[in-house]
Amino acid sequence: MQDNRDFIDRAESAAEKLYGEPMSTEDISKNFALHGVQKRAEALERFDSELRGEIDSSPHSLRRRVRLMDLRKKMGTVHEALRKARR
């Protein structure tokens, strides 16, 4: 079975199963900092390949894309800060 959900959908679904409510993008980026450098790098690469995929022009799709791009930017900033701190 192929999972066609985007990164945010998968994270929200997992959080909802664990905590009973979806996780905000802010919480996703905070939790991202808890992972090791290799796992963060792999996650960013998967995220980038997801963003390279096609997008349709529906308003919902465009809003999701902006939300994904914002989360990617936050995660990239966290990753770079942690790398500079050698973590």
C-alpha positions as protocol buffer text, in pm:
chain_id: "A"
residue {
  index: 1
  type: MET
  ca { x: 0 y: 0 z: 0 }
}
residue {
  index: 2
  type: GLN
  ca { x: 141 y: 338 z: -100 }
}
residue {
  index: 3
  type: ASP
  ca { x: 104 y: 636 z: 132 }
}
residue {
  index: 4
  type: ASN
  ca { x: 4 y: 940 z: -77 }
}
residue {
  index: 5
  type: ARG
  ca { x: -6 y: 1180 z: 217 }
}
residue {
  index: 6
  type: ASP
  ca { x: 246 y: 1460 z: 243 }
}
residue {
  index: 7
  type: PHE
  ca { x: 492 y: 1506 z: 529 }
}
residue {
  index: 8
  type: ILE
  ca { x: 261 y: 1725 z: 737 }
}
residue {
  index: 9
  type: ASP
  ca { x: -35 y: 1488 z: 694 }
}
residue {
  index: 10
  type: ARG
  ca { x: 176 y: 1191 z: 808 }
}
residue {
  index: 11
  type: ALA
  ca { x: 314 y: 1383 z: 1110 }
}
residue {
  index: 12
  type: GLU
  ca { x: -31 y: 1507 z: 1211 }
}
residue {
  index: 13
  type: SER
  ca { x: -176 y: 1157 z: 1179 }
}
residue {
  index: 14
  type: ALA
  ca { x: 100 y: 1001 z: 1391 }
}
residue {
  index: 15
  type: ALA
  ca { x: 64 y: 1271 z: 1658 }
}
residue {
  index: 16
  type: GLU
  ca { x: -312 y: 1231 z: 1661 }
}
residue {
  index: 17
  type: LYS
  ca { x: -276 y: 858 z: 1720 }
}
residue {
  index: 18
  type: LEU
  ca { x: -27 y: 917 z: 2002 }
}
residue {
  index: 19
  type: TYR
  ca { x: -168 y: 1229 z: 2169 }
}
residue {
  index: 20
  type: GLY
  ca { x: -526 y: 1252 z: 2049 }
}
residue {
  index: 21
  type: GLU
  ca { x: -474 y: 1573 z: 1850 }
}
residue {
  index: 22
  type: PRO
  ca { x: -277 y: 1674 z: 1541 }
}
residue {
  index: 23
  type: MET
  ca { x: 69 y: 1826 z: 1579 }
}
residue {
  index: 24
  type: SER
  ca { x: 126 y: 2185 z: 1467 }
}
residue {
  index: 25
  type: THR
  ca { x: 406 y: 2265 z: 1223 }
}
residue {
  index: 26
  type: GLU
  ca { x: 581 y: 2448 z: 1508 }
}
residue {
  index: 27
  type: ASP
  ca { x: 575 y: 2130 z: 1718 }
}
residue {
  index: 28
  type: ILE
  ca { x: 697 y: 1927 z: 1420 }
}
residue {
  index: 29
  type: SER
  ca { x: 1001 y: 2151 z: 1381 }
}
residue {
  index: 30
  type: LYS
  ca { x: 1072 y: 2139 z: 1757 }
}
residue {
  index: 31
  type: ASN
  ca { x: 1059 y: 1759 z: 1759 }
}
residue {
  index: 32
  type: PHE
  ca { x: 1282 y: 1754 z: 1451 }
}
residue {
  index: 33
  type: ALA
  ca { x: 1561 y: 1901 z: 1666 }
}
residue {
  index: 34
  type: LEU
  ca { x: 1556 y: 1590 z: 1887 }
}
residue {
  index: 35
  type: HIS
  ca { x: 1689 y: 1366 z: 1610 }
}
residue {
  index: 36
  type: GLY
  ca { x: 2054 y: 1302 z: 1530 }
}
residue {
  index: 37
  type: VAL
  ca { x: 2230 y: 1476 z: 1243 }
}
residue {
  index: 38
  type: GLN
  ca { x: 2205 y: 1177 z: 1005 }
}
residue {
  index: 39
  type: LYS
  ca { x: 1834 y: 1126 z: 1064 }
}
residue {
  index: 40
  type: ARG
  ca { x: 1767 y: 1500 z: 1021 }
}
residue {
  index: 41
  type: ALA
  ca { x: 1964 y: 1507 z: 695 }
}
residue {
  index: 42
  type: GLU
  ca { x: 1773 y: 1206 z: 561 }
}
residue {
  index: 43
  type: ALA
  ca { x: 1441 y: 1363 z: 659 }
}
residue {
  index: 44
  type: LEU
  ca { x: 1532 y: 1688 z: 482 }
}
residue {
  index: 45
  type: GLU
  ca { x: 1628 y: 1497 z: 168 }
}
residue {
  index: 46
  type: ARG
  ca { x: 1296 y: 1310 z: 167 }
}
residue {
  index: 47
  type: PHE
  ca { x: 1117 y: 1638 z: 231 }
}
residue {
  index: 48
  type: ASP
  ca { x: 1298 y: 1805 z: -61 }
}
residue {
  index: 49
  type: SER
  ca { x: 1210 y: 1522 z: -298 }
}
residue {
  index: 50
  type: GLU
  ca { x: 847 y: 1556 z: -189 }
}
residue {
  index: 51
  type: LEU
  ca { x: 855 y: 1929 z: -265 }
}
residue {
  index: 52
  type: ARG
  ca { x: 998 y: 1860 z: -611 }
}
residue {
  index: 53
  type: GLY
  ca { x: 683 y: 1665 z: -697 }
}
residue {
  index: 54
  type: GLU
  ca { x: 402 y: 1803 z: -907 }
}
residue {
  index: 55
  type: ILE
  ca { x: 140 y: 2033 z: -764 }
}
residue {
  index: 56
  type: ASP
  ca { x: -204 y: 2119 z: -890 }
}
residue {
  index: 57
  type: SER
  ca { x: -345 y: 2469 z: -886 }
}
residue {
  index: 58
  type: SER
  ca { x: -636 y: 2414 z: -647 }
}
residue {
  index: 59
  type: PRO
  ca { x: -646 y: 2658 z: -353 }
}
residue {
  index: 60
  type: HIS
  ca { x: -617 y: 2372 z: -102 }
}
residue {
  index: 61
  type: SER
  ca { x: -312 y: 2232 z: -278 }
}
residue {
  index: 62
  type: LEU
  ca { x: -145 y: 2572 z: -296 }
}
residue {
  index: 63
  type: ARG
  ca { x: -206 y: 2635 z: 75 }
}
residue {
  index: 64
  type: ARG
  ca { x: -60 y: 2293 z: 161 }
}
residue {
  index: 65
  type: ARG
  ca { x: 243 y: 2366 z: -55 }
}
residue {
  index: 66
  type: VAL
  ca { x: 306 y: 2698 z: 121 }
}
residue {
  index: 67
  type: ARG
  ca { x: 270 y: 2525 z: 457 }
}
residue {
  index: 68
  type: LEU
  ca { x: 515 y: 2253 z: 349 }
}
residue {
  index: 69
  type: MET
  ca { x: 765 y: 2511 z: 225 }
}
residue {
  index: 70
  type: ASP
  ca { x: 740 y: 2704 z: 552 }
}
residue {
  index: 71
  type: LEU
  ca { x: 798 y: 2388 z: 756 }
}
residue {
  index: 72
  type: ARG
  ca { x: 1094 y: 2291 z: 535 }
}
residue {
  index: 73
  type: LYS
  ca { x: 1249 y: 2633 z: 593 }
}
residue {
  index: 74
  type: LYS
  ca { x: 1207 y: 2601 z: 972 }
}
residue {
  index: 75
  type: MET
  ca { x: 1349 y: 2250 z: 972 }
}
residue {
  index: 76
  type: GLY
  ca { x: 1644 y: 2358 z: 759 }
}
residue {
  index: 77
  type: THR
  ca { x: 1718 y: 2646 z: 998 }
}
residue {
  index: 78
  type: VAL
  ca { x: 1706 y: 2411 z: 1299 }
}
residue {
  index: 79
  type: HIS
  ca { x: 1931 y: 2160 z: 1124 }
}
residue {
  index: 80
  type: GLU
  ca { x: 2190 y: 2421 z: 1029 }
}
residue {
  index: 81
  type: ALA
  ca { x: 2194 y: 2571 z: 1381 }
}
residue {
  index: 82
  type: LEU
  ca { x: 2246 y: 2227 z: 1533 }
}
residue {
  index: 83
  type: ARG
  ca { x: 2520 y: 2142 z: 1284 }
}
residue {
  index: 84
  type: LYS
  ca { x: 2702 y: 2464 z: 1373 }
}
residue {
  index: 85
  type: ALA
  ca { x: 2674 y: 2365 z: 1739 }
}
residue {
  index: 86
  type: ARG
  ca { x: 2812 y: 2020 z: 1638 }
}
residue {
  index: 87
  type: ARG
  ca { x: 2496 y: 1835 z: 1742 }
}
